[in-house]
């Protein structure tokens, strides 16, 4: 009997490895996105900083004009004063001072299946400059936006759908924001060759964000695959029992 159990366990382990169900062999990875680099109005947009003022007038800011990233609301206001701009609004996306000039983090060319995205760590705030810079001052969030391309809904392939993982509510501390969402996950079915884009929604600007979001992405095996594996293992176990083959 002990020999049969041993054989069954060896078969089970080998089968799960072959199916990619073990965590070490399945599609499983951790990602972290930044509250500045990966924030904007939509995923995939290019990083920019722009003043809007007057009668639809604009001023685009480049790293040649401002070599070092602004670190306070006073620096932004001082620059606007130096350009003799009044009554302005600042718009931006991503971080023009970073090598990463596209909003969001993309996983592309994924195989068909259900991908589970789980909250792991981190938190972010929209306003780290303070001093009345915005209405989001001192508010922490764990709010991950996900755009899934070639998603499957009721057996039909759609072009894309947007999801939000985490809480849309603000919290007084980063720890509270994480605690409110920790343990949450979202299952997203994708067609073959699908993509997942992770980003932080921020409108109108992201130059003053602080923090990051960390999450896991795991390919979940279909129930039918597990049933088939279990059925096969049952017959394999009977076969080993019949022939009393050593393992």
N, C-alpha and C positions, 0 to 999 in steps of 0.2 A: 504493500500500500504506500509506504514511504517513497519507494522508487517511482510509482505512478505520479504521486504528487510532485516530486522533483521534476519529472519529465514535463508535466503539465506547466509548471512554472517557467521552465526553460523555453517551452514553445510559446507561452504567453508573452514573455519578455521579447523574444525574437520577433514575434508578429507585431507587437506594438512598435518596436523600433522600425520595422519595415514600413508600417503605416504612417510613421512620423508622428505618433501620438505622444511619445515621451517629450518632456519639455526641452531637453537638450537637442533633440533631433527635429522637432517640429518647427514651423515658422513661428518663432517667438523672439521678440527683441524689445528693448527699452529705448524710448526716445525722450528728448528734452527740447522744448522750444523756448526761445527767449521772448520776454514781454515787449522788447523793442524790435529786434530783427524780424520777428514773425507776426507782427501786428499791423493791421491795416483795414481798409474797407472791404477787401475781398482777397482770397488767396491767389498768389501768382502775380500780383501787381508789383511794379517796380518801385524801389525806394525813392522817395522824393520829399522835399520840404519846400513849402510855398506860402508866401504871404498873399492874402487877398484883401484888397482895400479899395476905397474910393468907388468909382463907377466901373465895377468889374475889372479893375486893374490887378495885376499879379506881379510878384517878384519871386523867381525861382532861386533857391539857395543851393549852392554847390560847395563841395569840399575845397575848391580853389578859393572861394569867397570866405568860407569859415572852416579853416583846417581842423580845428578841434571841436568835438561835439559839445553842444551847450549842456551845462550842468545845473542851471538854475533858471527860473523865470526872469530874474534880473538880467541875465546875459541875453536872453531873447529880446527883452524890451530895449536894452541898450543898443542892440544891433538894429532894431527897427528905427530907433531914434537917429542912429548914424545914417540911415538911408532916407531920413525925413518922411517916414511912413506914419500915418495916424489912422485911427479907426480901423485897425487891421484885425484879421482873423488868421490864425496859423493852421495850415493843413499839412499833413504828412502821412507817410506810410513807411514802414520798415525803418532802416537806419542807413542813411547815406554815408556814414562814417565807418561802416562795416564792410568786409569783403562779401558778405551775403546780401545781395541787392534784390532778392525776391522774397516777398512775404510768404511765409508758410514753409512747412517741411513736407516733402512728397515721398510716398512709397509707390512706385509705379511698376507695371508689368507683373502684377500679382496673379497667382493662379486662382482658379475659381474656388469659392468656399466662403465660409462665414468667419469674419475676423472680429475678435473680441478686443475692444479697446478699454483698458482699465485705468482708473485713477491710481497714481502711485505716490507722488510727492510734489512739493512746491506750492506756489501761490503767486499772484501778481497784483499790482495796483496800477491804475491808469494814471495817477498823478503823484509823482515823487518830488515835484518842485515846490508844492505848497504855496504859502503866501497868497491864498485866494486865487491861485492860477486857474483852477477849475472846480467844478462841483463834485469831483470824485476824490477830493483830498482825503488821505488816510483811510481809504476803503480798499480792503483786500478781497480777492476773488479766486476761485478755482473754476474756470469756465473755458473749456476747450471746444473750439468750433472745428467740425470735421466736414470736409466735402468729399463725397464718395463718387467716383466716376464709374459708369457701367455697373450700377447697382441692380440687384434683382428684387423685385417686389411682386409677390404672388405669382412667381414663375415667369414674370415678364422683365426683360432687361430694360432699364431706364438709363438715360444719359448720365444724370447725376442727381444726388440728393444732398441736402445739408442737414447736419445733426449738431446738437449741443450736448456735451458730456460735462456733468458737474452742476453746480448751483449758480443760478443767475443773480443770487442775492449777494450784497456786500457784507463784509465782516470787519470787525475792529482790528484783528490781527491775522497774520499769515497762518498761524497754527489753527485758528478757528475756521478759516476758509478751507483749509485742507481737511480738517476733521468733518466738516459738513458734507464733503464729497467722497472721502476715503471709503473704499469698498464698492463704489458705483462702477458699473461697466456698461458697455453698449455693444450689441452684436450687429454687425453690418454684413449682409450677403453681397458678394461681388461675383460678376461674371469673369471668365478667363481674360487676363490682360488688364484687369481693373486697377484703379489707383485710389489711394487715400491721401488727402492733403489735410494737414493739421495746422491751425492758425488761431490767432487771438484777434477777435473783432475789436477795432478801435476807430472811432470816428468822432472828431475830425483829425486828431494827431496822436502820434505814438512816441514822440521824442522824449517824453517825460515818464514813460513807463518804468516799472521796476519789478524784478523777479523773473520767474520761469515756471513752466509746467512740465512735470515728468509723468510718463504713462507707458504702459505695456501694450504691445500689439501681438496677439496670438491667433493663429489659424486653428479654428475649432473643427474637429472631425465630424462629419455628418453622422447622425444616429444610424443610418442604414449601413454605413461602413463598419460601425462597431458591432451591429447585429450580425453582419456577415462574418466578421472576424470571430465573434463568439461561437457562431454555428460551426465554423471550420475547426476551431479549437476543440469543440465538443467531440467531433468525429475523429480528430487526431488523437485525442485522449483515449477514446474507445479502442482505436487501432493499436496504440502502444500497450494498452492493457491486455488486448487479445494476444499480442505477440511477445509480451513481457520483454520488450527491447530495453537494454540499459541506456542511460543518458550520460 
